Amino acid sequence: APRFAIVGYGKLGGKELGYASDLDLVFLFDTDADDPDADAQEVRATRLGQRLNTWLTSTTSAGQLYDTDLRLRPDGAKGLLVSSLRSFRKYQREHAWTWEHQALTRARCVAGDPAIGAAFEAERDAILRLPRDAGKLAADVVEMRRRMHDGHPNPTALFDLKHDPGGMVDVEFA
């Protein structure tokens, strides 16, 4: 069996899943670096990730089961569907953007191998405790919020409880 785990971000990771929430998922696997079967294990883990995503997004008589979002994986939509723990660590420490580290605040292992879940949690904790340049962090957060606001324009005169300034997104950012 592949050493495989599913990490939930966003509403799933924060245990706030509600009706019509999407599932923000990252699939992780682990293998020994010296294992001659490592490539085959990666292929099996990728197939498992594909199957899980297919099952989760199945259409039932009541509609689509879940909407999954897999863009939080390392390198986003252009990255591999399944990441090794080693590549996840390297990406988080060397290439991740501020918003990807912010997303880690609401991430947790939701299923799979407990050892991989514990390794993910240890890496998550280490990343969130890294020293940061306060000025750059503040500028990055303001820019993230501006981009989100620009991406959700309110065409009405009514207050948008989620996206308008002072709404739920601002509360979550705070």
C-alpha positions in Angstrom: 0.0 0.0 0.0 1.4 3.4 -0.8 2.3 5.6 2.1 -0.3 8.3 1.2 -2.1 11.1 3.0 -4.6 13.8 2.1 -4.2 17.3 3.5 -7.2 19.6 3.7 -6.9 23.4 3.4 -9.4 26.2 3.7 -12.8 25.3 5.1 -12.0 21.6 5.2 -8.7 22.1 7.0 -10.3 24.6 9.4 -13.2 22.3 10.2 -15.7 24.8 8.8 -17.0 22.8 5.8 -20.5 23.8 4.9 -23.1 23.1 2.2 -21.6 23.9 -1.3 -18.0 24.2 0.2 -15.3 23.0 -2.1 -12.6 20.7 -0.9 -9.1 22.3 -1.1 -6.8 19.2 -1.2 -3.1 18.3 -1.4 -2.1 14.7 -1.8 1.2 13.7 -0.2 3.1 10.4 -0.3 6.4 9.2 1.1 9.0 6.7 0.2 12.5 5.8 1.3 15.1 7.7 -0.8 17.1 4.5 -1.3 14.1 2.4 -2.3 14.6 1.0 -5.9 10.8 0.9 -6.2 10.4 4.7 -5.5 9.4 5.6 -9.0 6.7 2.9 -9.1 5.4 4.1 -5.7 5.1 7.6 -7.1 3.1 6.3 -10.0 0.8 4.3 -7.7 0.4 7.4 -5.5 -0.5 9.5 -8.5 -3.0 7.0 -9.7 -4.6 6.9 -6.2 -4.8 10.7 -6.1 -6.5 10.7 -9.6 -9.0 8.1 -8.5 -9.8 9.8 -5.2 -10.4 13.1 -7.1 -12.6 11.3 -9.6 -14.6 9.7 -6.8 -15.0 13.0 -4.9 -16.2 14.8 -8.0 -18.6 12.1 -9.2 -22.0 13.2 -10.4 -24.9 11.7 -8.5 -28.6 12.0 -9.1 -28.5 15.0 -6.8 -25.6 16.7 -8.7 -21.9 16.8 -8.2 -20.7 15.2 -5.0 -17.9 17.7 -4.2 -16.0 20.4 -6.1 -12.3 19.8 -5.5 -9.6 22.4 -5.7 -6.1 21.0 -6.1 -4.3 24.3 -6.9 -2.7 24.6 -3.4 -0.3 21.8 -4.2 3.4 22.8 -4.8 3.6 24.8 -8.1 -0.2 25.0 -8.3 -2.1 23.8 -11.3 1.2 23.2 -13.3 2.6 21.0 -10.5 2.4 17.3 -10.0 -0.9 16.0 -8.6 0.8 14.1 -5.8 3.9 15.5 -4.0 6.5 13.6 -2.0 7.1 14.9 1.5 10.6 15.8 0.5 9.5 17.9 -2.5 6.7 19.5 -0.4 9.3 20.5 2.3 11.6 21.9 -0.4 8.9 23.9 -2.1 7.5 25.4 1.1 11.0 26.5 2.3 12.4 27.7 -1.1 9.6 28.7 -3.4 6.3 29.2 -1.7 4.6 32.6 -1.7 3.3 34.4 1.4 -0.3 33.4 0.5 0.7 29.7 0.4 2.2 30.0 3.9 -1.0 31.9 5.0 -3.0 28.9 3.7 -1.0 26.6 5.9 -2.7 28.3 9.0 -5.9 26.4 8.0 -4.4 23.1 6.9 -4.5 19.7 8.5 -4.1 16.1 7.5 -7.6 14.8 7.0 -7.0 11.2 5.9 -4.3 8.6 5.3 -1.0 7.4 6.8 -0.6 8.8 10.3 3.2 9.1 9.9 2.8 11.3 6.9 0.2 13.3 8.7 2.6 13.8 11.6 5.4 14.8 9.2 3.1 17.3 7.5 2.1 18.8 10.8 5.8 19.1 11.9 6.6 20.8 8.6 3.6 23.1 8.8 4.5 24.1 12.3 8.2 24.8 11.3 7.1 26.9 8.3 4.7 29.0 10.4 7.3 29.6 13.0 10.0 30.9 10.5 11.1 34.5 11.2 9.6 36.9 8.7 10.3 40.5 7.6 7.3 42.3 9.1 7.3 45.0 6.5 7.3 42.6 3.6 4.7 40.4 5.2 2.4 43.3 5.8 2.8 44.5 2.2 2.2 41.0 0.9 -1.0 40.6 2.9 -2.3 44.0 1.8 -1.6 43.0 -1.9 -3.3 39.6 -1.4 -6.4 41.3 -0.1 -6.4 43.9 -2.9 -6.2 41.1 -5.5 -9.0 39.2 -3.9 -11.1 42.4 -3.7 -10.4 43.1 -7.4 -11.4 39.6 -8.3 -14.8 39.9 -6.7 -16.3 43.3 -7.7 -19.7 44.1 -6.3 -21.9 45.4 -9.1 -24.7 46.4 -6.7 -25.1 49.2 -4.2 -25.8 46.5 -1.6 -23.1 45.4 0.9 -21.5 42.1 0.0 -21.1 40.4 3.4 -18.3 38.2 2.1 -16.1 40.3 -0.2 -16.7 44.0 0.5 -14.3 45.9 2.8 -15.1 45.1 6.4 -16.8 41.8 5.3 -16.0 38.2 6.2 -12.8 38.0 4.0 -11.4 41.0 5.9 -12.2 39.3 9.2 -10.4 36.1 8.1 -7.4 38.2 7.0 -7.3 39.9 10.4 
